[in-house]
Amino acid sequence: MNDFRSKPLSKPRQRRKASLLLLLWCLSLGMQTSGQANDAPSATPTGVSFRTDVMAVLSKSGCNMGVCHGNKNGKGGFKLSLRGEDPAWDYETLSRDLEGRRINVLDPDASLVLLKATMSTPHLGARRFTPQSLEYQILRRWIASGAPSDTPPKLLALQVEPRSAVLVEPAESVQLSVTASFSDGSQRDVKSLAVYELSNPIAEPGHDGLIQRRATGTTTVVVRYLDQQVAVSLAFVPARPDFQWAGPVPTNFIDELVYQRLKELRINPSPRSSDTIFLRRAYFDIVGALPTAEEARQFINDNRSDKRARLIDDLLERPEFADTWALKWSDLLRVEEKTLDRKGVQAFHGWIRSSLAQDKPLDQFARELIASRGSTYRDPASNYYRAMREPFMRAESTAQVFLGVRLQCARCHSHPFDRWTQDDYYNWANLFARVDYRILENRRRDTNDSHEFDGEQIVVMARQGDVTNPRTNQPAKARFLGDNLAELPPATDRLLALADWLASAQNTLFVETLANRIWFQLIGQGIVDPIDDFRATNPPSNPELLKALSAELVSQQFRLKPVIRTIMNSQVYQSSALANAGNREDEAQFSHAQVQMLTAELRADAWARIAGVPLKFAGYPAGTRAVELAGVPAARDRDRELRSTLADEFLQEFGKPPRLQACECERSHEATLSQTLRSVNGPFILELIRRPDNRLGQMLAASRSSAEIIDELFWVSLSRGPTPEERQAALTHVNSQTDPRPGLEDVMWALMNAREFLFRW
């Protein structure tokens, strides 16, 4: 609702009349509001409450959204609190700002808020409602009654029914009932004032909560009224009258719960993947490497019925497991050299890797990180705080990594999509306020970069220190996130108390976040997705599956390997990525495997294995695998020994994260034109293929025939032999040249760039 400036009145009588009307309105407003500060009525005589009705109208009409007047700078000189988080502010803005010209108590229909919203006066925000609408009538009645303020009963809860529904054609709509419960025990039907927002546009929400199908699929409807919001999961399913369940026999509870949901949606899962696909998938996920040609042949030729389970057990015991999963945690925990320095990176990564090699319980792993302090060289876990230099970064990162909560919005205002208030944010941040540093030395090379550190530091806990809550301008309390317990006593070691609370089996957010992260790493899609965005308005795609997987993690004493074993032995994990007609559109119910591009590290290591040559990274011994790198490659152009190598440049180009955020989103998975060109004709791949001592050179020196070399290249790159057609085409190309080496290099190049190779199927 954009403001406009009235033109100057042309006649003195009109000016006097307007002034008199303004005076009368101010006097009536004073009578309405006087004496209400301490003992305000629960509702106005007209039955219209500013806080429960007018505020709901502003939300229903979209006036207080971030793209409209809820923007931090407002729109057209009119600013409301974002999504109605501050009713007192909004009351002052509507009733008193611009000398009260937004409302006209003597002629309500002439009020700017009504003229703009109905487009009776030009409004850049378009028409928000009509004069016949409920919204108009509520606003008009409030204005006509003198625009009073009030203190009604507090909204305690919002009940929405149904909370989930599966609608099979011809059913195409569902009516939601929305009931508000207040502190005085009263209840009220508010479906006409609630806001309905859909996660994707497969349905159309009606004004009064009738959700109408536009396409088939699943969606989440967020129902919002005042400061409460509830998520509703809906699925619109095609009739499929000939549907018959054709899924495999479940192996464990994972299959049972996924298949139960798929049956409801009339979706058949894809069949089991081939041995070749499973073999590559398992190797990439557990040890971060291609199987050797011999390992591939041995597995494919194994006729035992339990060979997949045996392979999983064997891979989980290999030392490369710790390297691969340490890489995943190092991304989240910001293991990078600029803030930790080279020695700190090695110490922190070594601690992470050792913890995973020992299968240290993840609750203990988290507890040691949260409570850490001491020398960043001798007490490696303390590097968790060295990388985060101020309490807000510590608070946001810890919440996101270990609780799956994104708190950033609540730093400036109450979270628009979650329950967290600004007070919650600063009370949580205050737990980290007393982390301090003793910098024993700093040999940084760039004196202008205050974020670079090179030297030992001691992480300590100060005895005093609090963050200030900007809303109150007072020191914040020290309270756990979402916990109703009283603030911690002043003498409490905040980090020790936090570690015990956070890493508890009773902390549902902690357990579910870990379970969801493990699932994501193996399946490629979170049960809650994004995986670090747990909130009521982003519900899990399969709530029962998340609960069961969380219970499994707790029953296994938070050990990672048993949970990985359970997931990988399921039919869901082992399913094919090839979709059928019924599950082609499914992206959330795990009816088929997710096709994923190989990460930068996996691709570099796989290319090196095919070529049969070691990689070289700046500052690391030759032969170090990309997944073994402790930190972000420490390349410095001014240091000859640390200048970027072709392998370093490749990792950066293909999406290795700089580790500046505690988020999976920092790693790039999207192919770019530059990546495509480097894959096809970049210096890194050409160096691997043309090295005279690579796999081709060794086999040619051993007098291996072209047919034998081609077979070996297929087995080492694709974990299978060539088909007769592939073998013949490759041999024809090689034999057409005088020297077989260039032709064999072409075959190696083609396999390195094959779609079958570049993706984890």
C-alpha positions in Angstrom: 0.0 0.0 0.0 2.0 3.0 -1.2 1.3 6.4 0.3 0.5 9.4 -1.8 0.7 13.1 -0.8 -2.6 14.9 -0.9 -2.7 18.0 -3.1 -2.9 21.3 -1.1 -6.5 22.3 -0.4 -7.5 25.2 -2.5 -9.9 26.9 -0.2 -9.3 28.1 3.4 -12.6 26.6 4.6 -11.6 23.2 3.4 -8.3 23.5 5.3 -10.1 24.5 8.5 -12.5 21.7 8.1 -9.7 19.2 7.6 -7.9 20.5 10.6 -11.0 20.3 12.7 -11.6 16.7 11.6 -8.1 15.8 12.4 -8.4 17.3 15.9 -11.7 15.5 16.5 -10.1 12.2 15.5 -7.1 12.7 17.7 -9.4 13.4 20.7 -11.5 10.3 20.0 -8.3 8.2 19.7 -7.1 9.6 23.0 -10.3 8.6 24.7 -10.1 5.1 23.1 -6.5 4.5 24.2 -6.4 6.2 27.5 -6.2 3.9 30.5 -5.5 0.8 28.3 -1.9 0.5 29.1 -2.4 -1.4 32.4 -5.9 -2.9 32.0 -6.8 -3.1 28.3 -10.0 -4.8 27.2 -9.6 -8.1 25.5 -11.6 -6.9 22.5 -13.2 -3.8 21.1 -16.9 -3.1 21.4 -17.3 -3.8 17.7 -15.7 -7.2 18.1 -12.7 -6.3 15.8 -9.3 -6.6 17.4 -6.3 -4.8 16.0 -3.9 -7.6 17.1 -5.9 -10.6 16.1 -8.0 -9.2 13.2 -6.3 -6.2 11.6 -2.9 -7.8 11.8 -4.3 -10.9 10.2 -5.7 -8.9 7.4 -2.3 -7.2 6.8 -0.8 -10.7 6.5 -3.6 -12.2 4.4 -3.3 -9.3 1.9 0.5 -9.7 1.7 1.1 -6.1 2.9 3.7 -7.0 5.4 5.7 -9.4 3.2 9.4 -8.7 2.5 8.6 -7.7 -1.1 6.1 -5.2 0.1 5.8 -3.0 3.1 7.5 -5.6 5.3 10.8 -4.7 3.5 13.4 -3.3 5.8 13.1 0.0 4.0 9.4 -0.2 3.5 7.7 0.7 0.2 6.5 4.2 -0.8 7.3 5.6 2.6 5.1 3.0 4.3 6.9 0.4 6.5 5.3 -2.5 8.4 7.1 -5.1 10.5 8.0 -8.2 8.6 5.1 -10.7 8.6 3.6 -8.8 11.5 6.2 -9.6 14.1 5.8 -6.2 15.9 2.1 -5.3 16.2 2.8 -2.3 18.4 5.0 -0.8 15.6 2.4 -1.5 13.0 -0.3 0.1 15.1 1.7 3.3 15.4 2.5 3.3 11.7 -1.1 2.9 10.7 -2.8 5.2 13.3 -0.2 8.0 13.9 2.4 8.1 11.1 2.0 10.9 8.6 -0.3 12.6 11.2 -2.7 9.7 10.9 -3.6 10.3 7.3 -3.6 6.6 6.5 -6.9 6.2 8.2 -10.0 8.4 8.5 -12.2 7.6 11.5 -14.8 10.1 10.4 -15.1 8.8 6.9 -13.6 5.2 7.0 -14.2 4.6 3.3 -11.9 7.5 2.5 -9.0 5.9 4.4 -5.8 5.5 2.4 -5.3 1.9 3.5 -8.7 1.0 2.0 -8.4 3.2 -1.1 -5.0 1.8 -2.0 -5.8 -1.8 -1.3 -8.9 -1.7 -3.5 -7.1 0.3 -6.2 -9.6 3.1 -5.8 -6.4 5.2 -5.7 -3.3 4.2 -7.7 -1.3 1.5 -5.9 1.9 -0.1 -7.1 1.1 -3.1 -5.1 -2.0 -3.9 -7.2 -5.4 -4.7 -5.8 -5.2 -6.6 -2.5 -9.0 -7.1 -1.9 -12.4 -5.7 -2.9 -14.9 -3.5 -1.0 -17.1 -6.6 -0.6 -14.3 -8.7 1.0 -13.9 -9.8 4.6 -10.6 -8.0 4.8 -12.2 -4.7 3.8 -15.0 -5.1 6.3 -12.6 -5.8 9.2 -10.4 -2.8 8.4 -13.4 -0.5 7.9 -15.1 -1.6 11.2 -11.8 -1.1 13.1 -11.3 2.4 11.6 -15.0 3.3 12.2 -14.7 2.4 15.8 -11.9 4.9 16.3 -8.9 2.7 15.4 -8.4 1.4 18.9 -5.5 -0.5 20.2 -6.2 -3.5 22.4 -4.6 -6.4 24.3 -6.6 -9.5 23.4 -6.0 -13.0 24.6 -2.7 -14.5 23.4 -2.7 -16.9 20.5 -1.3 -20.2 21.9 -1.7 -22.7 19.1 -3.0 -23.2 15.6 -4.7 -26.5 14.7 -5.0 -27.5 11.0 -6.8 -30.5 9.7 -5.9 -32.6 7.8 -2.1 -32.4 8.5 -1.5 -34.7 5.5 -3.6 -36.2 2.8 -3.2 -38.3 -0.3 -5.7 -37.4 -3.0 -6.2 -39.9 -5.8 -7.9 -38.8 -9.0 -10.7 -37.9 -9.5 -10.3 -36.2 -6.1 -8.8 -32.9 -6.8 -9.2 -30.6 -3.8 -9.1 -30.7 0.0 -10.6 -28.2 2.4 -8.4 -27.3 5.3 -9.9 -26.4 8.7 -7.9 -23.9 10.7 -8.7 -23.3 14.4 -6.9 -20.8 16.6 -6.7 -21.4 20.4 -6.2 -18.5 22.7 -5.0 -18.0 26.3 -8.5 -17.4 27.6 -9.6 -20.9 26.5 -11.5 -19.7 23.5 -11.2 -21.2 20.0 -12.0 -19.5 16.7 -12.3 -20.6 13.1 -9.7 -18.5 11.2 -9.5 -20.2 7.9 -10.7 -17.0 6.1 -7.9 -15.0 7.7 -5.1 -17.6 7.5 -2.4 -17.3 4.8 -1.8 -20.3 2.6 1.7 -20.7 1.0 2.7 -23.7 -1.2 6.2 -25.1 -1.6 5.6 -25.7 -5.3 2.8 -24.6 -7.7 1.1 -28.0 -8.3 -2.0 -26.7 -6.4 -3.8 -23.4 -6.0 -4.9 -22.2 -2.5 -8.3 -20.7 -2.2 -9.1 -17.7 0.0 -10.7 -19.9 2.7 -8.3 -22.9 2.7 -9.6 -24.9 -0.2 -6.5 -26.4 -1.9 -7.2 -27.2 -5.6 -5.0 -29.5 -7.7 -3.3 -28.1 -10.7 -0.9 -31.0 -11.4 0.0 -34.3 -9.8 2.8 -34.5 -7.3 3.5 -33.6 -3.7 3.6 -30.2 -2.0 3.7 -28.6 1.4 1.1 -26.0 2.4 2.2 -23.6 5.1 -0.8 -22.3 6.9 0.0 -19.1 8.8 -2.1 -17.0 11.2 -0.4 -14.2 13.2 2.8 -15.7 14.7 1.8 -19.4 14.3 2.3 -21.6 11.3 1.6 -25.2 10.5 2.8 -27.3 7.6 0.4 -29.6 5.7 1.7 -32.4 3.4 -0.4 -33.1 0.4 0.0 -35.5 -2.5 -2.1 -35.4 -5.6 -1.9 -38.8 -7.2 -2.9 -39.9 -10.7 -5.6 -42.6 -10.8 -3.5 -45.3 -12.3 -6.4 -47.8 -12.3 -4.1 -50.6 -13.4 -1.5 -50.0 -10.6 -0.2 -53.1 -9.0 2.7 -53.1 -6.5 5.8 -54.5 -8.0 8.5 -53.6 -5.5 11.1 -56.0 -4.3 10.9 -57.8 -0.9 12.0 -55.4 1.8 15.4 -56.1 3.4 15.0 -53.9 6.5 12.9 -51.2 8.1 14.1 -48.6 5.6 12.5 -50.5 2.7 9.3 -51.1 4.6 8.8 -47.4 5.4 9.8 -46.2 2.0 7.6 -48.8 0.2 4.7 -48.1 2.5 4.8 -44.4 1.3 5.3 -45.4 -2.3 2.2 -47.7 -2.2 0.1 -44.8 -0.9 1.3 -42.7 -3.8 0.8 -45.5 -6.3 4.5 -45.5 -7.3 6.5 -48.5 -8.1 10.2 -48.3 -7.3 12.9 -48.9 -9.8 14.4 -52.4 -9.9 17.7 -53.4 -8.3 20.8 -51.9 -9.8 23.2 -54.0 -11.7 26.3 -55.4 -9.9 28.5 -53.0 -11.9 26.5 -49.9 -10.8 26.3 -51.1 -7.2 30.0 -51.8 -7.1 31.0 -48.3 -8.3 28.4 -46.7 -6.0 29.6 -48.5 -2.9 33.3 -47.7 -3.6 32.6 -44.0 -4.2 30.4 -43.7 -1.1 32.6 -45.6 1.4 36.2 -45.3 0.2 36.0 -42.5 -2.3 37.7 -44.3 -5.1 37.1 -46.5 -8.2 37.6 -50.2 -7.7 40.7 -51.6 -9.4 40.2 -53.7 -12.5 41.0 -56.8 -10.5 38.5 -55.9 -7.7 35.8 -55.3 -10.3 36.3 -58.6 -12.0 36.4 -60.4 -8.7 33.1 -58.9 -7.6 31.3 -59.3 -10.9 32.3 -63.0 -11.1 31.3 -63.7 -7.5 28.1 -65.8 -7.5 27.4 -65.7 -3.8 24.0 -64.3 -2.9 25.4 -62.2 -0.1 28.3 -60.7 -2.0 26.9 -57.1 -1.7 26.7 -57.3 2.1 30.2 -58.8 2.2 31.5 -56.0 0.0 29.9 -53.3 2.3 31.6 -54.9 5.4 35.0 -55.1 3.7 34.9 -51.5 2.5 33.9 -50.2 5.9 37.1 -51.7 7.4 39.4 -50.1 4.8 41.5 -47.1 5.9 40.2 -45.1 3.0 36.8 -44.9 4.7 38.2 -42.5 7.3 39.7 -40.4 4.5 36.4 -40.1 2.6 34.2 -39.3 5.5 36.8 -36.9 7.0 36.5 -34.9 3.8 32.8 -34.5 4.3 33.2 -33.3 7.9 36.2 -31.1 7.0 34.0 -29.2 4.6 31.4 -28.5 7.3 34.0 -27.7 10.0 35.9 -25.1 7.9 39.2 -26.9 7.8 41.0 -24.3 5.6 44.5 -22.8 6.0 43.8 -19.1 6.0 42.4 -19.1 9.5 43.9 -22.3 10.9 47.3 -22.2 9.2 49.0 -25.3 7.7 49.9 -26.9 11.0 46.4 -26.3 12.5 44.8 -27.8 9.3 46.9 -30.9 9.6 46.1 -31.2 13.4 42.4 -30.7 13.0 42.0 -32.9 9.9 44.1 -35.6 11.7 41.8 -35.5 14.7 38.7 -35.7 12.5 40.1 -38.6 10.5 41.3 -40.5 13.6 37.8 -40.1 15.2 36.2 -41.6 12.1 38.8 -44.4 11.8 38.0 -45.4 15.5 34.3 -45.1 14.7 34.0 -42.7 17.6 30.4 -42.1 18.6 29.1 -39.0 16.9 27.6 -37.6 20.1 31.1 -37.8 21.6 32.6 -36.3 18.5 30.2 -33.4 18.7 30.6 -33.0 22.5 34.4 -32.8 22.1 34.1 -30.1 19.5 31.6 -27.9 21.3 33.5 -28.0 24.6 36.9 -27.7 23.1 39.6 -25.3 24.2 43.4 -25.2 24.5 46.3 -25.1 22.0 45.2 -25.3 18.3 48.3 -27.5 17.8 48.1 -29.8 20.9 44.3 -29.8 21.3 43.2 -30.2 17.7 39.4 -29.9 18.3 39.9 -26.4 19.5 40.4 -25.4 15.9 36.6 -25.6 15.6 36.5 -22.2 17.4 39.7 -20.8 15.8 37.9 -20.8 12.4 35.0 -18.7 13.9 36.2 -15.5 15.4 33.0 -14.0 16.8 30.0 -15.4 18.8 27.4 -14.9 16.0 29.3 -17.0 13.6 29.8 -19.7 16.3 26.1 -19.6 17.1 24.9 -19.8 13.5 27.4 -22.5 12.5 26.8 -24.7 15.5 23.0 -24.5 15.1 23.2 -25.3 11.4 25.7 -28.2 11.6 24.5 -30.0 14.7 20.8 -29.0 15.0 19.9 -28.4 11.3 18.6 -24.9 12.1 19.3 -21.8 10.0 19.2 -18.9 12.5 20.6 -16.1 10.3 17.2 -14.4 9.8 16.5 -14.2 13.5 19.6 -11.9 14.0 17.6 -8.9 12.7 14.0 -10.0 13.3 11.9 -13.0 14.3 12.4 -15.8 11.8 9.7 -15.5 9.1 9.5 -19.3 8.5 10.4 -20.7 11.9 9.6 -20.3 15.6 12.9 -18.6 16.5 12.6 -15.0 17.8 15.3 -12.4 18.0 15.6 -13.1 21.7 16.2 -16.8 20.9 19.0 -15.8 18.6 20.9 -13.6 21.0 20.3 -15.9 24.0 21.8 -18.7 22.0 24.7 -16.6 20.7 25.5 -15.6 24.3 26.5 -19.2 25.0 29.5 -18.6 22.8 30.3 -15.0 23.9 33.2 -15.9 26.2 35.3 -17.8 23.7 38.6 -15.9 23.5 42.0 -16.4 22.0 45.6 -16.0 23.1 47.6 -15.5 19.9 51.1 -16.7 20.7 52.4 -15.7 17.3 51.2 -14.7 13.9 53.5 -15.0 11.0 50.9 -14.0 8.4 52.4 -13.0 5.0 49.7 -10.5 4.1 49.8 -7.8 6.7 46.7 -6.2 5.3 44.6 -9.3 5.8 43.4 -9.5 9.4 41.7 -12.8 8.7 45.0 -14.7 8.0 46.7 -16.4 10.9 49.9 -18.4 10.9 51.0 -19.5 14.4 49.8 -21.2 17.5 46.8 -19.9 19.4 45.2 -20.9 22.7 41.4 -21.0 22.8 40.2 -20.0 26.2 37.0 -19.3 28.1 36.9 -15.8 29.6 35.2 -15.4 32.9 33.0 -12.5 31.7 31.5 -11.2 28.5 28.0 -11.2 27.0 26.5 -10.2 23.7 23.9 -7.4 23.7 20.4 -8.0 22.6 19.7 -5.0 20.3 16.0 -5.2 20.9 16.4 -4.5 24.6 19.9 -3.0 24.6 20.6 -5.3 27.6 23.0 -8.2 27.9 21.4 -11.3 26.5 20.6 -14.4 28.6 22.5 -17.6 28.1 19.9 -20.2 27.0 19.9 -23.3 24.9 18.0 -23.1 21.6 14.4 -24.0 21.9 14.7 -25.1 25.5 12.4 -23.7 28.1 14.8 -24.2 31.0 16.0 -21.1 32.9 19.1 -19.3 31.8 22.4 -20.8 32.9 23.8 -19.6 36.3 26.6 -17.0 35.9 29.4 -19.3 37.1 28.5 -22.1 34.7 31.0 -23.2 32.1 28.7 -22.4 29.1 30.5 -24.6 26.6 30.5 -27.7 28.8 26.9 -27.3 29.6 26.1 -26.7 26.0 28.0 -29.8 24.9 26.1 -32.0 27.3 22.7 -30.6 26.3 23.3 -30.5 22.5 24.9 -34.0 22.1 22.2 -35.8 24.0 20.1 -38.7 22.8 17.1 -36.8 24.1 17.8 -33.8 21.8 15.6 -34.7 18.9 17.0 -32.0 16.6 20.5 -33.2 17.1 19.7 -36.9 16.5 17.5 -36.3 13.5 20.0 -33.9 12.0 22.8 -36.5 12.2 20.6 -39.2 10.8 19.5 -37.0 8.0 23.1 -36.0 7.1 24.2 -39.7 6.9 21.2 -40.5 4.7 21.9 -37.5 2.4 25.6 -38.6 2.0 24.5 -42.0 0.8 21.2 -41.4 -1.0 21.9 -37.9 -2.4 18.6 -36.4 -1.1 17.7 -35.6 2.5 14.6 -36.8 4.2 14.5 -33.2 5.3 15.8 -31.2 2.4 17.8 -28.9 2.5 19.5 -31.1 5.1 20.3 -28.2 7.5 16.9 -26.5 7.4 14.7 -28.3 9.9 11.6 -26.3 10.6 7.8 -26.9 10.9 7.4 -25.3 7.5 9.9 -27.7 5.8 8.7 -31.1 7.0 10.4 -34.5 6.2 9.2 -36.2 3.1 8.8 -39.4 5.1 8.5 -38.6 8.8 8.3 -42.2 10.0 11.5 -43.0 8.1 13.4 -40.1 9.8 12.1 -41.3 13.2 13.2 -44.9 12.6 16.6 -43.9 11.2 17.1 -41.6 14.2 16.2 -44.5 16.6 18.7 -46.7 14.8 21.4 -44.2 15.3 20.7 -44.0 19.0 20.4 -47.7 19.4 23.9 -48.0 17.8 25.3 -45.6 20.4 25.8 -43.0 17.6 28.3 -45.0 15.7 28.5 -44.1 12.1 29.5 -47.4 10.5 26.5 -49.5 11.6 24.1 -46.9 10.3 25.9 -46.8 7.0 25.7 -50.6 6.8 22.0 -50.6 7.5 21.3 -48.0 4.8 23.5 -49.6 2.1 22.0 -53.0 2.6 18.5 -51.7 1.9 16.8 -52.2 -1.4 16.3 -48.4 -1.5 20.0 -47.7 -1.6 20.7 -50.5 -4.1 17.9 -49.5 -6.5 18.6 -48.4 -10.1 18.7 -44.8 -11.1 16.7 -45.6 -14.3 13.2 -44.3 -13.7 10.0 -46.0 -14.8 6.8 -44.4 -16.1 5.4 -44.0 -12.6 8.4 -42.7 -10.7 10.0 -40.4 -13.3 8.8 -37.3 -11.6 9.6 -38.4 -8.0 12.4 -36.4 -6.4 11.6 -36.9 -2.7 10.2 -40.4 -2.0 13.4 -42.4 -2.9 11.7 -44.6 -5.5 14.9 -44.6 -7.6 18.6 -43.7 -7.1 19.7 -40.2 -7.5 22.2 -39.6 -10.4 25.0 -37.4 -9.1 28.0 -35.9 -10.9 31.3 -37.0 -9.4 32.7 -34.4 -7.0 35.9 -32.7 -7.9 38.0 -35.0 -5.6 36.4 -38.2 -6.8 36.8 -37.3 -10.5 40.5 -36.3 -10.0 41.3 -39.5 -8.2 39.4 -41.6 -10.7 41.2 -40.1 -13.6 44.5 -40.6 -11.9 43.6 -44.3 -11.3 42.6 -44.8 -15.0 45.9 -43.1 -16.1 47.8 -45.1 -13.5 49.9 -42.0 -12.4 50.1 -40.2 -9.0 48.6 -36.8 -8.5 50.7 -33.8 -7.2 49.1 -31.1 -5.0 51.0 -28.0 -3.7 52.6 -28.8 -0.4 51.7 -32.5 -0.3 53.7 -35.6 -1.2 53.3 -37.0 -4.6 50.6 -39.7 -4.7 48.3 -38.0 -2.2 44.8 -38.6 -3.2 42.4 -35.6 -3.6 40.1 -37.0 -0.9 43.1 -37.2 1.5 43.9 -33.5 1.4 43.7 -32.1 4.9 42.5 -28.7 3.8 41.7 -26.5 0.9 44.8 -26.7 -1.3 47.3 -24.3 0.2 48.6 -22.7 -2.9 50.5 -19.4 -2.7 51.8 -18.0 -6.0 54.7 -16.3 -4.2 56.1 -19.6 -2.8 57.6 -21.8 -5.4 57.0 -24.9 -3.4 53.3 -24.0 -2.9 52.4 -22.8 -6.3 49.2 -24.3 -7.7 49.6 -27.5 -9.6 47.3 -28.6 -12.4 45.5 -30.8 -9.9 44.9 -27.9 -7.5 43.5 -25.8 -10.3 41.3 -28.7 -11.4 39.8 -29.1 -7.9 39.0 -25.4 -7.7 37.4 -25.3 -11.1 35.3 -28.4 -10.5 33.7 -27.2 -7.2 35.8 -28.0 -4.2 34.5 -25.6 -1.6 36.7 -22.9 0.0 35.2 -23.9 3.3 34.1 -20.4 4.4 30.6 -21.6 5.3 29.2 -24.4 7.5 26.9 -25.6 4.7 26.8 -28.4 2.1 25.5 -25.7 -0.3 29.0 -24.3 -0.6 30.1 -27.3 -2.7 29.2 -26.8 -6.4 27.6 -29.8 -8.2 26.5 -27.9 -11.3 28.4 -28.5 -14.6 29.6 -25.3 -16.3 30.9 -24.6 -19.8 34.4 -24.1 -18.4 34.3 -27.5 -16.7 33.2 -29.1 -19.9 36.0 -27.6 -21.8 38.6 -28.6 -19.2 37.2 -32.2 -19.2 37.4 -32.4 -23.0 40.7 -30.6 -23.7 42.1 -29.2 -20.4 45.8 -29.4 -19.4 45.1 -31.7 -16.4 43.4 -34.5 -18.4 45.9 -34.2 -21.3 48.9 -34.5 -18.9 47.5 -37.7 -17.4 46.8 -39.2 -20.8 50.0 -38.2 -22.5 52.5 -39.1 -19.7 54.9 -41.7 -21.2 55.0 -43.6 -18.0 51.2 -43.9 -17.4 49.1 -47.0 -17.7 49.3 -47.1 -21.5 53.1 -46.7 -21.5 53.4 -49.5 -19.0 51.2 -52.0 -20.8 52.7 -51.2 -24.2 56.2 -51.7 -22.7 54.9 -55.1 -21.4 53.9 -56.0 -25.0 50.2 -56.2 -24.2 48.0 -56.3 -27.3 45.7 -53.5 -28.2 42.7 -55.7 -27.4 44.0 -56.5 -23.9 44.7 -52.8 -23.2 41.2 -51.8 -24.3 39.7 -54.5 -22.1 41.8 -53.3 -19.1 40.8 -49.6 -19.7 37.1 -50.5 -19.6 37.5 -52.6 -16.5 39.4 -49.9 -14.6 37.2 -47.0 -15.7 33.7 -48.5 -15.9 34.1 -51.7 -13.8 33.0 -53.8 -16.7 34.4 -55.2 -19.9 33.5 -53.7 -23.2 30.6 -55.0 -25.2 31.5 -56.7 -28.5 30.4 -53.6 -30.4 32.5 -51.3 -28.1 35.6 -53.5 -28.4 35.3 -53.7 -32.2 34.9 -49.9 -32.6 37.9 -49.2 -30.3 40.1 -51.8 -32.1 39.1 -50.4 -35.5 40.1 -46.9 -34.4 43.4 -48.0 -32.9 44.4 -50.3 -35.8 43.7 -47.5 -38.3 46.8 -45.7 -37.1 50.5 -46.6 -37.6 51.3 -46.1 -33.9 48.8 -47.7 -31.5 49.6 -45.2 -28.7 47.6 -42.2 -30.1 44.6 -44.4 -30.8 44.7 -45.9 -27.3 45.0 -42.4 -25.8 41.8 -41.6 -27.7 40.1 -44.6 -26.1 41.3 -43.6 -22.6 40.1 -40.0 -23.2 36.7 -41.2 -24.4 36.2 -43.4 -21.3 37.3 -40.5 -19.0 34.6 -38.4 -20.5 31.9 -41.0 -20.9 28.6 -40.2 -19.3 28.7 -43.6 -17.6 32.0 -42.7 -16.0 31.3 -39.0 -15.0 28.3 -39.7 -12.8 27.5 -41.8 -9.8 24.6 -43.8 -11.0 
